[in-house]
Amino acid sequence: MVLKQKEDQKGLWIERVIPDSPAEKAGFLSGDQFIAVEGKGIGKVKDIHHALAQKGWGKEITFTIVREGKKKEITVKLPPLENY
């Protein structure tokens, strides 16, 4: 997935979801806004990388997003590291 950060707003936006990726399978859509991961607010891509590293590959991680003005939680099962 390709993310972008907007200078004047909190969170990150999904610019593009890569076909057949874990993100697409989890139900993320272009235009979704990430506002938290595992309940912690995010503002930079490194916040997501840090949360993924703490959680560990092969585990589930929960993202809080805003889609069309409504908050929603999406849980993603991270693939095992050996798949990368």
N, C-alpha and C positions, 0 to 999 in steps of 0.2 A: 504494500500500500504506500502511496505517496502522500506525505503530510505537509501542511503549510501552517505557518504561524502568522497571525495578524498582530501588528505592532500595538494597536490600541485596544485589544480585547483579550480576555483570558481564554486559555485552552488552545487546542490545535484542531485544524480542520482536515478532513480527508479530501484530498484533491482527486485521487484516483485509487480504485481498488483493483489489485492485480487478479486476473482470472485464475480460478482454481487454487487460490492462496487460502491459508487458514482464516484470514480476515474475511474473504468472500464467503467461505463456508459458514462462518459465524453470523453472517448477516449484516456486516458493515456496508454502508452505502456512501458514494461520493456525496460530499456536503455535510456528512455527520460531523459534529463537533465533540472532540474528546474533552471532558472537563475533569475527570478523575480516573485513577487506576488504583484498584484495591482500596478505595475510599480516600485516597490522597489526591489533592488538587494537582493538576499538571499545567504547565505553561510552556515547556520546551520539550523538544524531541528527546533530549537526554533524560528527562523525567520518566518517560516510557521505557527507555533502555535500562535505566536503573531499576525500575520495578520488575522488568522481565528478568534481569540478572538476579535479583533477590529471590524471586519466586522460583526460578529454575525451569529449565526445559522439560517438557513432558508433563507439566502440571497445568491446572486451570488458573486463569487470571480473569478478574472482573473489571470491566471498563464501564464508566458512567459517561453516557453521551447525551447530546441534545440533538434531536431530529425533529424538524418542523416545529420547533418551539416547545417540545415535550421531552422531559428527562426519561432516559431508558437505560437499563443495565444490560450489558451483553457479556456473557462468560465465554471465553475462548480457551480451548485446550491447546496448549502450546505443543508443537511437534517435538519429538526427541531431538536432541542436538545432532545425533548421527545422521539425521535426514538433511542436514545442511552442509 
